Amino acid sequence: MELARETMELVRPSKASRVLSRLVFAFMLTVALLLAITPWQQSADGMGRVVAYAPDERKQNLEAPVEGRILVWHVREGTLVKKGDKIVDLTDNDPEILSRLRTEREALEDRLEAARARLTSLDSRIDSLTDSRRNAISAADSRITMATQRVLAAGQALTLADASMETARLNVERQRILETKGLASKRQVELAELEETRARTEVERARVSLASAKNEERAIEADRSKVSNDANAGINDARATRASAESEIANANAEIARLDVRLARQSTLSITAPRDGVIFRIVANGHSGNFVKSGDVLAVLVPDTADRAVEVSIDGNDMPLVQEGSVVRVAFEGWPAVQFSGWPSVALGTFEGRVAIVDASDAGDGKFRILVVPAPGTSWPEGKYLRQGVRAHAWVQLGRVRLGYELWRQFNGFAPSLPKPPEKGGGK
């Protein structure tokens, strides 16, 4: 028993170790209790930069409208400009290009007027040819009518000649019978035969006249067709010439339009600021006399705008939980800030925002772009402190959970929780 007591005394923990173990247990119990009851604000964070919310208020490239040489710069990098202020003057390689283009345009206008005058003349000619064709056809129709009447008259004369010849033939036969009976003399028979010969001659003459009238009628009809065809050919030729004049007018108008475009481009050799802003960069070589091509970037303008936003890249794992209107806390680079993502209410130096736009597709690297704008009733730093391009760190607030759950989620790599939808009014 004595030995057992001494052994127990040897293995009994010291008082200090017992106190320490109680303290460790109490601490673990307290931590577990805190994890169970402490709230935590989940968030999806991302890095981004300040941009103008409206696309036309972001950085703009000022390009050369035509080929030419730099004549003089009116600004330097950092120069404040107003809308319409001159940025740079360009000049063409040919100093007389404008006068040459104007002379060429005047020549085209003269050619256009000549073509229009010819078109008017051709219209008058077509009208005259149409009237002439109508009159010629009318005259030919009248001649055909007259020829038809002559044919009818010749036909009637032939009928009369045939009747006269038949009468003369009968008279010859009668005189011969009377001569054989002694009732008529030889002289009477001869006279009757002479009358028959004269009647036969008249028949032949009438037949010739009828054939001649018919031939004349056919000739007049053929002449009418020739007159109509000749007139139609003249009209068609005039119309073809008119179409050529119209084509020349169209070509002249097209060439004048092209010249107007060139003149307009040559007239815009003074590049002006499209809006108020600051010259960010002078890209083209700034020395006078240097050659630039059409479309070359001369300078970069950053427009003045108070409508700023933050362009943030969000991981694709958090993307389904980010929605338009979600609350965002933003910390700007260079602006003192202390952010507690789990307790945004105690954060310092951060600014509240709202998600305005969520891109429908990723940027090619699995990250999605969102645009964050100031929350209603709040303001961000002034523009002189918050310039376009300033980097920012944003936290999109999601669901509220317990701290223990958040640690468990982080250890297992689970996605955050969806924020709870607002409760509808009218509950009992």
C-alpha positions as CSV (number, residue, x, y, z in Angstrom):
1,M,0.0,0.0,0.0
2,E,2.8,2.3,0.9
3,L,4.5,1.5,-2.4
4,A,1.2,2.1,-4.4
5,R,0.7,5.5,-2.7
6,E,4.2,6.5,-3.5
7,T,3.7,5.4,-7.1
8,M,0.5,7.5,-7.4
9,E,2.3,10.5,-6.0
10,L,4.9,10.1,-8.7
11,V,2.3,10.1,-11.6
12,R,0.0,12.7,-10.1
13,P,0.0,15.9,-12.4
14,S,1.3,19.0,-10.7
15,K,-0.9,21.8,-9.7
16,A,0.4,24.1,-12.4
17,S,-0.3,21.5,-15.2
18,R,-3.8,21.1,-13.8
19,V,-4.4,24.8,-13.9
20,L,-3.0,25.0,-17.4
21,S,-5.2,22.2,-18.7
22,R,-8.2,23.9,-17.2
23,L,-7.3,27.1,-18.9
24,V,-6.7,25.4,-22.3
25,F,-10.1,23.7,-22.0
26,A,-11.8,26.9,-21.1
27,F,-10.1,28.6,-24.1
28,M,-11.2,25.9,-26.5
29,L,-14.7,26.0,-25.2
30,T,-14.8,29.8,-25.5
31,V,-13.4,29.6,-29.1
32,A,-16.0,27.0,-30.0
33,L,-18.7,29.1,-28.5
34,L,-17.5,32.2,-30.4
35,L,-17.3,30.3,-33.7
36,A,-20.9,29.2,-33.1
37,I,-22.4,32.6,-32.4
38,T,-20.0,35.1,-34.1
39,P,-21.6,36.4,-37.4
40,W,-19.4,36.6,-40.6
41,Q,-20.1,38.5,-43.8
42,Q,-19.0,36.4,-46.7
43,S,-17.6,38.3,-49.8
44,A,-16.1,37.7,-53.2
45,D,-13.1,39.9,-53.7
46,G,-11.3,41.0,-56.8
47,M,-8.8,43.6,-58.1
48,G,-9.6,46.2,-60.6
49,R,-9.1,49.8,-61.7
50,V,-11.0,53.1,-61.9
51,V,-12.7,53.8,-65.3
52,A,-15.3,56.1,-66.6
53,Y,-18.8,54.5,-66.5
54,A,-19.8,55.7,-69.9
55,P,-17.6,54.2,-72.7
56,D,-17.3,57.5,-74.6
57,E,-15.8,59.1,-71.5
58,R,-12.9,56.6,-71.3
59,K,-9.5,57.1,-72.9
60,Q,-9.8,58.0,-76.5
61,N,-7.2,57.8,-79.3
62,L,-6.9,60.9,-81.5
63,E,-6.0,59.6,-85.0
64,A,-4.8,61.2,-88.2
65,P,-7.7,61.5,-90.7
66,V,-5.4,61.7,-93.7
67,E,-1.8,61.2,-94.6
68,G,0.4,64.2,-94.0
69,R,3.1,65.8,-91.9
70,I,2.9,67.3,-88.5
71,L,3.0,71.1,-88.7
72,V,2.7,72.2,-85.1
73,W,1.6,70.8,-81.7
74,H,-0.7,73.0,-79.6
75,V,-0.5,70.8,-76.5
76,R,1.8,68.8,-74.3
77,E,1.2,65.8,-72.1
78,G,-0.9,66.8,-69.2
79,T,-2.4,69.8,-70.9
80,L,-6.0,70.5,-70.0
81,V,-8.2,71.0,-73.1
82,K,-11.7,72.1,-73.8
83,K,-13.9,70.7,-76.5
84,G,-12.9,72.2,-79.8
85,D,-9.4,73.2,-78.7
86,K,-6.7,72.5,-81.3
87,I,-4.4,69.5,-80.5
88,V,-2.2,69.4,-83.6
89,D,-2.1,70.8,-87.1
90,L,-1.2,68.6,-90.0
91,T,-0.2,69.5,-93.6
92,D,-0.3,67.5,-96.8
93,N,2.9,66.7,-98.7
94,D,1.5,68.8,-101.5
95,P,1.0,72.3,-100.2
96,E,-1.3,73.1,-103.2
97,I,-3.5,70.0,-102.7
98,L,-6.6,72.1,-101.7
99,S,-6.4,74.4,-104.7
100,R,-5.9,71.4,-107.0
101,L,-8.8,69.6,-105.5
102,R,-11.1,72.7,-105.8
103,T,-10.0,73.2,-109.5
104,E,-10.7,69.6,-110.2
105,R,-14.1,69.9,-108.5
106,E,-15.0,73.0,-110.6
107,A,-14.0,71.1,-113.8
108,L,-16.3,68.3,-112.7
109,E,-19.1,70.7,-112.1
110,D,-18.7,72.2,-115.6
111,R,-18.8,68.7,-117.0
112,L,-21.9,68.0,-115.0
113,E,-23.6,71.1,-116.3
114,A,-22.7,70.2,-119.9
115,A,-24.1,66.7,-119.4
116,R,-27.3,68.1,-118.0
117,A,-27.6,70.5,-120.9
118,R,-27.1,67.7,-123.3
119,L,-29.7,65.7,-121.5
120,T,-32.2,68.5,-121.8
121,S,-31.3,68.8,-125.6
122,L,-31.8,65.1,-126.0
123,D,-35.2,65.2,-124.3
124,S,-36.3,67.9,-126.8
125,R,-34.9,65.9,-129.7
126,I,-36.8,62.8,-128.5
127,D,-40.0,64.8,-128.3
128,S,-39.4,66.3,-131.8
129,L,-38.7,62.8,-133.3
130,T,-41.8,61.5,-131.6
131,D,-43.9,64.3,-133.2
132,S,-42.2,63.7,-136.6
133,R,-42.9,60.0,-136.4
134,R,-46.5,60.6,-135.6
135,N,-46.9,63.1,-138.5
136,A,-45.1,60.9,-141.0
137,I,-47.2,57.9,-140.1
138,S,-50.3,60.0,-140.3
139,A,-49.3,61.2,-143.8
140,A,-48.4,57.7,-144.9
141,D,-51.8,56.5,-143.6
142,S,-53.5,59.2,-145.7
143,R,-51.5,58.1,-148.8
144,I,-52.5,54.5,-148.2
145,T,-56.2,55.5,-148.0
146,M,-55.8,57.4,-151.3
147,A,-54.1,54.4,-152.9
148,T,-56.9,52.1,-151.7
149,Q,-59.5,54.4,-153.2
150,R,-57.6,54.4,-156.5
151,V,-57.6,50.6,-156.4
152,L,-61.3,50.6,-155.9
153,A,-61.8,53.1,-158.8
154,A,-59.5,51.0,-161.1
155,G,-61.5,47.9,-160.2
156,Q,-64.8,49.6,-161.1
157,A,-63.3,50.9,-164.4
158,L,-62.2,47.3,-165.2
159,T,-65.8,46.1,-164.5
160,L,-67.2,48.8,-166.8
161,A,-64.7,48.0,-169.5
162,D,-65.6,44.3,-169.3
163,A,-69.2,45.1,-169.7
164,S,-68.5,47.4,-172.7
165,M,-66.4,44.7,-174.3
166,E,-69.2,42.2,-173.9
167,T,-71.7,44.6,-175.4
168,A,-69.4,45.2,-178.4
169,R,-68.9,41.4,-178.9
170,L,-72.6,40.8,-178.9
171,N,-73.1,43.7,-181.4
172,V,-70.5,42.2,-183.7
173,E,-72.3,38.9,-183.7
174,R,-75.6,40.6,-184.4
175,Q,-74.2,42.6,-187.3
176,R,-72.7,39.6,-188.9
177,I,-76.0,37.7,-188.7
178,L,-77.8,40.7,-190.3
179,E,-75.1,40.9,-193.0
180,T,-75.7,37.3,-194.0
181,K,-79.4,38.1,-194.3
182,G,-78.7,41.3,-196.3
183,L,-80.1,43.5,-193.6
184,A,-76.8,45.1,-192.7
185,S,-73.9,46.5,-194.8
186,K,-70.3,45.5,-194.7
187,R,-69.6,48.9,-193.3
188,Q,-71.8,48.3,-190.2
189,V,-70.0,45.1,-189.5
190,E,-66.6,46.7,-189.7
191,L,-67.7,49.5,-187.3
192,A,-69.0,46.9,-184.9
193,E,-65.7,45.0,-185.0
194,L,-63.8,48.3,-184.5
195,E,-65.9,49.1,-181.4
196,E,-65.2,45.6,-180.1
197,T,-61.4,46.1,-180.6
198,R,-61.7,49.5,-178.8
199,A,-63.6,47.9,-175.9
200,R,-61.0,45.1,-175.6
201,T,-58.3,47.7,-175.4
202,E,-60.1,49.6,-172.7
203,V,-60.3,46.3,-170.7
204,E,-56.6,45.8,-171.0
205,R,-56.0,49.4,-170.0
206,A,-58.3,49.1,-167.0
207,R,-56.5,45.9,-165.9
208,V,-53.1,47.6,-166.2
209,S,-54.5,50.6,-164.1
210,L,-55.8,48.2,-161.4
211,A,-52.4,46.4,-161.2
212,S,-50.6,49.7,-161.0
213,A,-53.0,51.0,-158.3
214,K,-52.4,47.8,-156.3
215,N,-48.6,48.1,-156.7
216,E,-48.8,51.7,-155.6
217,E,-50.8,50.7,-152.5
218,R,-48.2,48.1,-151.5
219,A,-45.4,50.5,-152.1
220,I,-47.0,53.1,-149.9
221,E,-47.6,50.6,-147.2
222,A,-43.9,49.5,-147.4
223,D,-42.9,53.2,-147.3
224,R,-45.1,53.7,-144.2
225,S,-43.2,50.8,-142.5
226,K,-39.9,52.3,-143.5
227,V,-40.9,55.7,-142.1
228,S,-42.0,54.1,-138.8
229,N,-38.8,52.1,-138.5
230,D,-36.6,55.0,-139.4
231,A,-38.4,57.2,-136.8
232,N,-38.1,54.5,-134.2
233,A,-34.4,54.0,-134.9
234,G,-33.8,57.7,-134.5
235,I,-35.8,57.8,-131.2
236,N,-34.0,54.7,-129.9
237,D,-30.6,56.3,-130.8
238,A,-31.6,59.5,-129.0
239,R,-32.7,57.5,-126.0
240,A,-29.4,55.6,-125.9
241,T,-27.5,58.8,-126.1
242,R,-29.7,60.2,-123.3
243,A,-28.9,57.1,-121.2
244,S,-25.2,57.8,-121.8
245,A,-25.7,61.4,-120.7
246,E,-27.4,60.1,-117.5
247,S,-24.5,57.8,-116.9
248,E,-22.1,60.6,-117.3
249,I,-24.1,62.7,-114.8
250,A,-24.1,59.9,-112.3
251,N,-20.3,59.4,-112.7
252,A,-19.7,63.1,-112.3
253,N,-21.8,63.2,-109.2
254,A,-19.9,60.2,-107.8
255,E,-16.6,61.9,-108.5
256,I,-17.7,65.1,-107.0
257,A,-18.8,63.2,-103.8
258,R,-15.3,61.6,-103.6
259,L,-13.7,65.0,-104.1
260,D,-15.9,66.4,-101.4
261,V,-14.7,63.7,-99.0
262,R,-11.1,64.4,-99.9
263,L,-11.7,68.2,-99.4
264,A,-13.4,67.5,-96.1
265,R,-10.5,65.4,-94.9
266,Q,-8.0,68.0,-96.1
267,S,-10.0,70.6,-94.3
268,T,-9.8,68.7,-91.0
269,L,-6.0,68.8,-90.9
270,S,-6.4,70.6,-87.6
271,I,-7.2,67.9,-85.0
272,T,-9.4,69.3,-82.2
273,A,-10.4,67.9,-78.8
274,P,-13.7,66.0,-79.1
275,R,-14.6,66.8,-75.5
276,D,-13.1,68.3,-72.3
277,G,-10.2,66.4,-70.8
278,V,-6.5,66.0,-70.4
279,I,-3.9,65.0,-72.9
280,F,-2.6,61.7,-71.5
281,R,0.0,60.8,-74.1
282,I,1.4,62.2,-77.3
283,V,2.0,59.0,-79.3
284,A,3.2,60.4,-82.6
285,N,6.7,61.8,-82.9
286,G,6.2,65.4,-81.8
287,H,8.7,67.0,-84.1
288,S,7.4,69.2,-86.9
289,G,7.7,67.7,-90.4
290,N,7.4,64.1,-89.4
291,F,5.2,62.0,-91.7
292,V,2.0,60.3,-90.4
293,K,-0.3,57.9,-92.1
294,S,-4.1,57.9,-92.1
295,G,-5.3,56.2,-88.9
296,D,-2.0,56.7,-87.0
297,V,-2.6,57.5,-83.3
298,L,-1.4,61.0,-82.6
299,A,-2.4,61.5,-79.0
300,V,-4.5,59.9,-76.2
301,L,-7.2,62.0,-74.5
302,V,-8.6,61.2,-71.0
303,P,-12.0,63.0,-70.9
304,D,-13.2,64.8,-67.8
305,T,-16.0,62.9,-66.1
306,A,-17.5,62.7,-62.6
307,D,-19.3,59.5,-63.5
308,R,-16.7,57.0,-62.4
309,A,-16.8,53.3,-61.8
310,V,-14.5,50.5,-60.8
311,E,-13.8,47.7,-63.3
312,V,-13.3,44.5,-61.2
313,S,-12.3,41.0,-62.2
314,I,-14.1,38.3,-60.2
315,D,-13.1,34.6,-60.0
316,G,-15.4,32.3,-61.9
317,N,-16.1,30.3,-58.7
318,D,-17.8,33.3,-57.2
319,M,-19.4,34.6,-60.4
320,P,-22.8,32.9,-60.0
321,L,-23.3,34.6,-56.7
322,V,-22.6,38.2,-57.9
323,Q,-25.7,40.0,-59.2
324,E,-26.5,43.5,-60.3
325,G,-27.3,45.6,-57.3
326,S,-25.1,43.6,-54.9
327,V,-23.4,45.7,-52.2
328,V,-19.7,46.3,-52.7
329,R,-16.9,47.8,-50.4
330,V,-14.1,49.4,-52.4
331,A,-10.6,50.3,-51.2
332,F,-8.7,52.6,-53.6
333,E,-4.9,52.5,-54.0
334,G,-3.3,55.4,-52.2
335,W,-6.3,56.0,-50.0
336,P,-5.7,54.9,-46.4
337,A,-8.0,52.0,-45.6
338,V,-8.5,49.2,-43.1
339,Q,-10.8,46.5,-44.3
340,F,-12.4,43.7,-42.3
341,S,-14.1,41.7,-44.9
342,G,-16.1,39.7,-42.3
343,W,-17.2,42.8,-40.5
344,P,-17.6,45.6,-43.0
345,S,-19.3,47.9,-40.4
346,V,-16.0,48.4,-38.7
347,A,-13.9,49.0,-41.9
348,L,-12.2,52.3,-42.3
349,G,-11.3,54.1,-45.5
350,T,-13.5,52.0,-47.8
351,F,-16.4,53.2,-49.9
352,E,-19.7,51.6,-50.6
353,G,-20.8,50.7,-54.1
354,R,-23.3,48.7,-56.1
355,V,-22.7,46.2,-58.9
356,A,-24.0,47.9,-62.1
357,I,-23.0,45.5,-64.9
358,V,-22.0,41.9,-64.9
359,D,-20.4,40.7,-68.1
360,A,-22.1,37.8,-69.9
361,S,-18.8,36.1,-70.7
362,D,-15.4,35.8,-69.2
363,A,-12.4,37.9,-70.3
364,G,-10.6,34.8,-71.7
365,D,-8.8,33.9,-68.4
366,G,-11.8,32.5,-66.5
367,K,-12.4,35.7,-64.7
368,F,-15.5,37.9,-65.2
369,R,-15.7,41.7,-65.3
370,I,-18.1,43.6,-63.2
371,L,-18.6,47.4,-63.0
372,V,-19.1,49.0,-59.6
373,V,-20.6,52.4,-59.2
374,P,-21.1,54.5,-56.1
375,A,-24.1,53.5,-54.0
376,P,-27.1,55.9,-54.0
377,G,-26.6,58.6,-51.4
378,T,-22.8,58.0,-51.1
379,S,-19.8,59.7,-52.7
380,W,-16.3,58.6,-53.7
381,P,-13.1,60.7,-53.6
382,E,-12.9,63.7,-55.9
383,G,-11.7,63.2,-59.4
384,K,-8.3,64.8,-58.7
385,Y,-7.6,61.9,-56.3
386,L,-9.5,59.2,-58.1
387,R,-8.2,59.3,-61.6
388,Q,-8.9,56.8,-64.3
389,G,-6.5,53.8,-64.0
390,V,-6.2,54.0,-60.2
391,R,-6.1,50.4,-58.9
392,A,-8.8,49.3,-56.4
393,H,-9.6,46.3,-54.3
394,A,-13.3,45.4,-54.1
395,W,-15.3,43.0,-51.9
396,V,-18.7,42.0,-53.1
397,Q,-20.9,41.2,-50.1
398,L,-22.7,37.9,-50.2
399,G,-24.5,35.9,-47.5
400,R,-24.1,36.3,-43.7
401,V,-23.0,33.1,-41.9
402,R,-21.4,32.0,-38.6
403,L,-17.6,32.3,-38.3
404,G,-17.3,28.5,-37.7
405,Y,-19.2,27.7,-40.9
406,E,-17.0,30.1,-42.8
407,L,-13.8,28.4,-41.6
408,W,-15.2,25.0,-42.3
409,R,-16.2,26.3,-45.8
410,Q,-12.7,27.7,-46.4
411,F,-11.0,24.4,-45.3
412,N,-13.2,22.4,-47.7
413,G,-13.1,24.8,-50.6
414,F,-16.8,25.3,-50.9
415,A,-18.4,28.2,-52.6
416,P,-19.9,31.0,-50.5
417,S,-23.6,31.1,-49.6
418,L,-26.1,33.1,-51.5
419,P,-27.4,36.2,-49.9
420,K,-30.9,35.9,-48.4
421,P,-33.5,37.6,-50.5
422,P,-35.3,40.6,-48.8
423,E,-38.5,39.6,-47.0
424,K,-41.7,40.8,-48.6
425,G,-43.9,43.2,-46.7
426,G,-47.3,42.3,-45.4
427,G,-46.2,39.5,-43.1
428,K,-48.4,38.8,-40.2
